[in-house]
């Protein structure tokens, strides 16, 4: 079986929220807006849980980079069936500056430390639609990847 599976769980503005542009036009209003786990990350965690139920995976470790509120997202992943959560805290208000390359570098260090046999990430985040972190991480680790 696979020793450990590692997955990301990004905190994003909830998909059902009507987005409003900030008065300075430099982003969207986030204060007082409902946030939840990125739906594509939910899919990845659900698949990891299915793999664990089939005894293919022994442990599911999730990680989130973000402000203190990201702990809520990690708790959601734990409630879904993850075994452990890692929170890489960034100051509140600066998480929008956390670009895919920075997240991939952080995840790369976590993978070096945790030594999972498999990493499953959502295909993209619904806030920036970048679809880059997974590919960047695979390149940094020199690991094969499957994307869609």
Secondary structure as GFF3:
##gff-version 3
##sequence-region A 1 148
A	DSSP	beta_strand	5	8	.	.	.	ID=ss1
A	DSSP	beta_strand	11	13	.	.	.	ID=ss2
A	DSSP	beta_strand	35	37	.	.	.	ID=ss3
A	DSSP	alpha_helix	39	53	.	.	.	ID=ss4
A	DSSP	beta_strand	60	66	.	.	.	ID=ss5
A	DSSP	alpha_helix	70	80	.	.	.	ID=ss6
A	DSSP	beta_strand	84	89	.	.	.	ID=ss7
A	DSSP	three_ten_helix	95	97	.	.	.	ID=ss8
A	DSSP	alpha_helix	100	114	.	.	.	ID=ss9
A	DSSP	beta_strand	118	120	.	.	.	ID=ss10
A	DSSP	alpha_helix	133	141	.	.	.	ID=ss11
###
